[in-house]
Amino acid sequence: MFKALVLFIGLLFLSNSVTAQAWKYTRQEVQLGIGASSFFGELGGSKGEAKHDFRDLRLSATRPAFTLSYKYILIPAVSVRGVFSAAYVSGDDASTKNLVRMNRNLSFRSGIWGLDAMIDIYPFSENVTRRYRIRGVSGKSSLTLSPYVSLGFGAVFFQPKALLDGTWHKLQPLGTEGQGLAGRPDKYKRYTFTLPLAVGIKYMVDERLSIGFELSVKYTGSDYIDDVSTSYYLPEKIAAANGEVAAQLADRGLDPSLGMTGVLRYNNGSNNYLQRGDPAYNDAYSIAIFTVQYRLRKGTKFIPKF
């Protein structure tokens, strides 16, 4: 009886020691994610003023998103991750009940391709292996859920387009807010930095395979992902520099008589360039994805099986 007890205790310590060190042999992980993206900027959104956050979320504006990442575990509670993401975002003033934005009548879509460097923090440590079971011995099952939070730094490339007469036009070259003309800055860059934040949870299917869900928000350094930021510009100047299509896409107001869009001209020769966007807020977007993770095991067979 005493020998059996000693053997049982020894096996328990061996099992716990192996489990505690198992993360060192499964430090690398690849992840695939598929889901949807939403845009938070000047176009579309909810009733009232633009909120530039989840209060502007509209299911009709969600578009597909894809991620691919590689992770390296530093310690069970902290990992670093490189993430490539490809998403489509869109916005349409016709989808909101706000009178000013409805009359502005602007819309866009854009592909966004990004690279992020992330730090993942697991408050309860990531479960990197299921608890080994000793035959004939009952005990508590190990937790297979691992919640986490992430933050990091990244860069994205985008290409806003708008539909006019059945054709999608790239907006950045058109200078729709007079970019590059007198009194206006140069045309904006189609790339910018991002500050991504994410929360997620993973469920272990077995020692190497897990599934999960992640919700991230990416705050960007640009207010031009939707090609809208500041104020209108003289349409004849835009047309002369960039063509008639540019002038049409610059001001698509439904009812100019309301005085909400375009440039107000006064008899004394002065102009009032009405607000087209809101430069106080940069654009952001979110990605909600379902994920599949696979751990790459280090070349060893030391881990015993009971």
Backbone torsions as a table, in degrees:
resi	resn	phi	psi	omega
1	MET	NA	-44.4	-178.6
2	PHE	-64.5	-42.4	179.1
3	LYS	-63.1	-37.6	178.5
4	ALA	-65.5	-39.0	179.4
5	LEU	-66.0	-43.2	178.6
6	VAL	-62.3	-42.6	178.8
7	LEU	-62.6	-41.6	179.5
8	PHE	-62.3	-46.0	-179.7
9	ILE	-64.7	-40.0	178.6
10	GLY	-62.7	-41.5	178.6
11	LEU	-65.0	-37.5	178.3
12	LEU	-63.3	-46.9	179.2
13	PHE	-62.9	-39.6	178.4
14	LEU	-63.7	-43.6	179.9
15	SER	-62.9	-45.8	-179.3
16	ASN	-66.1	-37.6	179.4
17	SER	-65.7	-43.4	178.9
18	VAL	-63.7	-44.6	-179.8
19	THR	-63.0	-41.3	-177.9
20	ALA	-63.6	-31.8	-178.4
21	GLN	-95.8	-4.5	-173.1
22	ALA	-61.6	-30.0	-177.7
23	TRP	-61.9	-25.7	-179.9
24	LYS	-68.8	-17.6	-178.1
25	TYR	-105.0	2.0	176.2
26	THR	-137.5	50.2	-173.5
27	ARG	-79.3	-20.3	-175.4
28	GLN	-104.2	143.3	-177.7
29	GLU	-148.5	140.3	173.0
30	VAL	-111.6	147.6	-175.4
31	GLN	-136.4	138.9	173.7
32	LEU	-120.1	132.4	-179.8
33	GLY	-131.1	138.8	177.6
34	ILE	-133.4	132.8	-178.8
35	GLY	-170.9	-139.2	-174.8
36	ALA	-137.7	154.0	179.5
37	SER	-122.4	153.6	177.2
38	SER	-137.2	147.5	-175.1
39	PHE	-107.3	140.6	176.2
40	PHE	-124.8	100.3	-178.8
41	GLY	-154.7	-147.3	-176.8
42	GLU	-78.5	-29.8	-170.7
43	LEU	-94.6	143.1	-179.7
44	GLY	73.7	-146.0	178.3
45	GLY	93.1	-171.2	-174.9
46	SER	-89.9	-177.5	178.6
47	LYS	-69.9	144.5	-178.4
48	GLY	93.9	-165.0	179.8
49	GLU	-70.1	151.7	179.2
50	ALA	-62.1	135.1	-177.8
51	LYS	-95.7	-22.8	179.6
52	HIS	61.5	30.9	176.8
53	ASP	-153.3	-163.9	-173.7
54	PHE	-63.4	-15.5	176.5
55	ARG	-68.9	-17.7	177.1
56	ASP	-93.4	6.7	-177.2
57	LEU	-67.1	129.1	175.9
58	ARG	-132.0	123.9	-176.8
59	LEU	-61.3	-30.6	-179.3
60	SER	-66.4	-18.6	-178.0
61	ALA	-99.6	-0.6	179.3
62	THR	-70.9	147.4	-178.7
63	ARG	-137.4	164.0	-175.9
64	PRO	-69.2	154.1	178.5
65	ALA	-143.8	153.1	-177.2
66	PHE	-142.4	140.1	176.0
67	THR	-134.6	151.9	174.7
68	LEU	-141.1	128.9	-175.4
69	SER	-141.2	160.5	175.1
70	TYR	-127.1	131.4	-176.2
71	LYS	-123.1	145.6	174.8
72	TYR	-128.8	126.7	-177.5
73	ILE	-84.5	119.6	175.4
74	LEU	-80.1	-52.4	171.5
75	ILE	-143.3	164.7	-176.1
76	PRO	-54.7	-22.6	-177.8
77	ALA	-96.7	-11.7	-174.7
78	VAL	-138.8	131.2	176.7
79	SER	-133.2	158.8	172.0
80	VAL	-116.8	148.8	-171.8
81	ARG	-145.9	136.9	170.8
82	GLY	-105.7	130.0	-172.5
83	VAL	-127.6	126.6	168.0
84	PHE	-102.2	133.0	179.8
85	SER	-131.6	144.7	174.3
86	ALA	-131.3	122.8	-175.9
87	ALA	-142.1	157.1	170.8
88	TYR	-115.6	137.5	176.6
89	VAL	-127.2	158.6	179.7
90	SER	-154.3	162.1	176.0
91	GLY	-155.7	144.8	-175.8
92	ASP	-147.8	121.4	179.3
93	ASP	-62.6	-23.2	179.7
94	ALA	-67.3	-15.5	-177.5
95	SER	-88.3	-5.1	-178.4
96	THR	-106.5	157.8	178.1
97	LYS	-98.7	4.9	177.2
98	ASN	-74.1	123.4	-173.5
99	LEU	-60.6	-43.0	-177.4
100	VAL	-63.7	-46.6	-178.8
101	ARG	-71.8	-34.6	176.7
102	MET	-61.0	-43.1	-179.5
103	ASN	-71.2	-29.5	176.8
104	ARG	-62.8	-40.1	167.9
105	ASN	63.6	32.4	177.7
106	LEU	-92.7	155.1	177.5
107	SER	-153.5	162.1	179.4
108	PHE	-161.9	167.1	165.4
109	ARG	-144.9	154.9	-179.7
110	SER	-156.2	140.3	166.6
111	GLY	-82.8	144.1	177.1
112	ILE	-129.9	123.6	179.1
113	TRP	-118.9	126.2	-173.0
114	GLY	-137.0	157.9	171.7
115	LEU	-126.8	128.8	-178.8
116	ASP	-125.9	144.5	169.0
117	ALA	-109.0	117.6	-171.4
118	MET	-119.8	151.5	168.7
119	ILE	-113.1	122.9	178.6
120	ASP	-100.8	129.9	179.5
121	ILE	-117.9	122.6	179.1
122	TYR	-105.6	104.8	-175.6
123	PRO	-57.0	-30.8	-178.1
124	PHE	-108.8	16.7	-174.5
125	SER	69.1	140.3	-179.8
126	GLU	-75.2	134.5	177.6
127	ASN	-80.8	106.2	-174.7
128	VAL	-95.7	-5.2	176.9
129	THR	-157.8	149.8	173.0
130	ARG	-74.0	152.1	178.5
131	ARG	-69.3	133.4	178.2
132	TYR	-72.4	142.8	-177.5
133	ARG	-109.2	134.3	176.4
134	ILE	-95.1	126.4	-176.4
135	ARG	-58.9	132.3	178.1
136	GLY	84.6	-1.8	-179.7
137	VAL	-116.3	122.8	179.3
138	SER	-93.9	153.8	179.7
139	GLY	-171.8	-176.6	-179.5
140	LYS	-74.3	139.7	176.8
141	SER	-79.2	150.5	-178.3
142	SER	-78.1	150.2	177.4
143	LEU	-72.4	128.9	-179.0
144	THR	-108.7	7.8	175.9
145	LEU	-102.9	133.8	-178.6
146	SER	-130.5	97.5	175.1
147	PRO	-77.2	153.8	-179.6
148	TYR	-154.6	162.0	172.0
149	VAL	-125.7	151.0	-177.1
150	SER	-138.1	150.4	172.3
151	LEU	-149.8	161.2	-177.4
152	GLY	-179.0	-154.6	-177.3
153	PHE	-146.7	144.2	-178.1
154	GLY	-157.1	-172.7	178.3
155	ALA	-143.4	146.9	179.6
156	VAL	-133.8	154.8	174.2
157	PHE	-120.5	134.9	-176.3
158	PHE	-137.6	162.9	-177.0
159	GLN	-147.0	84.9	-179.3
160	PRO	-69.7	139.6	178.5
161	LYS	-135.8	156.0	176.1
162	ALA	-135.2	150.6	-177.7
163	LEU	-95.2	127.9	176.7
164	LEU	-141.1	120.4	178.6
165	ASP	53.1	43.2	175.6
166	GLY	80.7	3.4	-179.3
167	THR	-122.0	135.9	176.1
168	TRP	-88.2	126.1	-177.1
169	HIS	-113.4	134.7	173.6
170	LYS	-69.7	128.0	-169.6
171	LEU	-88.5	-33.5	-174.9
172	GLN	-58.1	-43.1	179.3
173	PRO	-66.7	-17.3	-174.3
174	LEU	-84.8	-13.2	177.9
175	GLY	54.9	54.8	-172.4
176	THR	-67.5	-13.1	174.7
177	GLU	-113.9	25.4	176.7
178	GLY	78.1	17.4	-179.5
179	GLN	-58.0	135.0	-179.4
180	GLY	87.0	-6.8	179.3
181	LEU	-100.8	175.6	-174.2
182	ALA	-56.3	127.9	176.8
183	GLY	81.8	1.6	-179.3
184	ARG	-121.4	154.0	179.1
185	PRO	-71.1	172.6	176.6
186	ASP	-66.4	166.3	177.9
187	LYS	-62.6	140.9	-176.0
188	TYR	-69.5	157.1	175.4
189	LYS	-80.1	149.4	179.4
190	ARG	-96.0	25.6	173.1
191	TYR	-142.8	154.3	-178.5
192	THR	-162.4	170.0	176.5
193	PHE	-85.7	162.3	175.7
194	THR	-134.3	153.6	172.2
195	LEU	-119.3	94.4	-176.7
196	PRO	-86.3	140.1	172.7
197	LEU	-127.5	144.0	-176.9
198	ALA	-150.4	152.5	169.2
199	VAL	-130.6	147.4	-178.7
200	GLY	-160.3	175.2	177.0
201	ILE	-147.9	142.7	-178.7
202	LYS	-123.6	146.4	176.4
203	TYR	-123.6	126.3	-179.3
204	MET	-79.3	122.7	174.1
205	VAL	-84.6	-45.7	171.5
206	ASP	-150.6	-167.7	-173.8
207	GLU	-63.8	-19.1	-176.7
208	ARG	-121.5	-20.1	-175.9
209	LEU	-111.9	134.9	175.3
210	SER	-143.1	158.7	176.3
211	ILE	-126.3	161.0	-177.7
212	GLY	-167.8	-174.3	177.4
213	PHE	-140.1	138.9	179.8
214	GLU	-137.9	136.9	175.2
215	LEU	-120.1	120.5	-179.1
216	SER	-124.3	152.2	172.9
217	VAL	-125.0	131.1	-178.4
218	LYS	-115.8	109.8	176.0
219	TYR	-86.2	126.6	-174.1
220	THR	-103.9	165.0	176.9
221	GLY	-93.2	13.5	-177.9
222	SER	-126.0	147.3	173.0
223	ASP	-108.0	17.3	-174.7
224	TYR	-119.1	17.4	176.8
225	ILE	-61.7	-31.0	175.8
226	ASP	-100.3	6.8	178.9
227	ASP	67.8	17.3	-179.0
228	VAL	-128.6	127.6	179.9
229	SER	-149.6	-50.6	-169.6
230	THR	-113.0	-107.3	-173.5
231	SER	-130.4	170.0	177.6
232	TYR	-71.9	165.2	178.0
233	TYR	-135.4	165.7	-176.9
234	LEU	-60.3	119.8	-174.7
235	PRO	-63.1	-34.3	-179.3
236	GLU	-68.5	-31.8	176.3
237	LYS	-69.7	-41.2	178.1
238	ILE	-64.5	-43.4	-179.3
239	ALA	-63.8	-40.6	-179.2
240	ALA	-65.8	-35.6	-176.6
241	ALA	-86.4	-38.3	-170.2
242	ASN	-127.4	1.1	176.7
243	GLY	103.5	163.0	-176.9
244	GLU	-65.7	-35.1	178.7
245	VAL	-60.5	-40.6	178.2
246	ALA	-60.1	-42.5	179.9
247	ALA	-65.5	-39.3	179.3
248	GLN	-66.4	-40.4	-178.9
249	LEU	-77.6	-16.9	178.4
250	ALA	-72.6	-37.9	-178.6
251	ASP	-136.7	107.0	-178.8
252	ARG	-115.6	28.7	-178.0
253	GLY	-54.3	135.9	-178.2
254	LEU	-74.7	-36.8	-176.8
255	ASP	-137.6	89.1	-179.5
256	PRO	-58.2	-24.5	-177.9
257	SER	-65.5	-17.8	178.3
258	LEU	-74.2	-14.8	178.0
259	GLY	69.1	29.2	-177.6
260	MET	-102.3	-16.8	-176.4
261	THR	-130.3	162.2	174.6
262	GLY	83.3	-154.1	-177.2
263	VAL	-119.5	124.8	176.4
264	LEU	-87.0	125.3	-177.1
265	ARG	-107.3	135.5	-177.8
266	TYR	-111.2	158.6	-175.8
267	ASN	-61.8	-26.5	-179.4
268	ASN	-80.9	3.7	177.5
269	GLY	92.2	-5.1	179.0
270	SER	-83.8	160.7	-178.3
271	ASN	-128.1	147.2	174.8
272	ASN	-114.7	106.1	-178.4
273	TYR	-83.9	103.0	-174.5
274	LEU	-68.4	156.0	-177.8
275	GLN	-67.6	130.2	177.1
276	ARG	-105.1	-36.5	178.1
277	GLY	-137.7	-160.3	-179.5
278	ASP	-136.3	97.6	-177.2
279	PRO	-70.0	-4.1	-179.8
280	ALA	-70.9	-20.5	-178.0
281	TYR	-124.4	130.5	170.1
282	ASN	-80.2	163.1	-177.8
283	ASP	-78.5	156.0	176.7
284	ALA	-145.1	163.2	175.1
285	TYR	-151.5	159.3	-178.7
286	SER	-120.9	154.7	175.2
287	ILE	-131.5	123.9	174.6
288	ALA	-112.6	119.4	-173.9
289	ILE	-134.1	149.4	166.9
290	PHE	-96.3	135.0	-170.7
291	THR	-120.2	153.5	170.5
292	VAL	-127.6	127.1	-179.3
293	GLN	-116.9	144.3	176.8
294	TYR	-134.5	124.9	-178.6
295	ARG	-86.7	137.6	177.2
296	LEU	-94.9	112.7	-175.3
297	ARG	-80.5	136.2	175.6
298	LYS	-65.9	147.6	-174.1
299	GLY	-67.6	81.7	177.5
300	THR	-152.8	154.2	178.8
301	LYS	-127.8	29.1	-175.7
302	PHE	-74.5	-22.5	-173.2
303	ILE	-70.5	118.9	-177.9
304	PRO	-76.0	158.2	176.1
305	LYS	-119.0	130.6	-177.9
306	PHE	-103.8	NA	NA
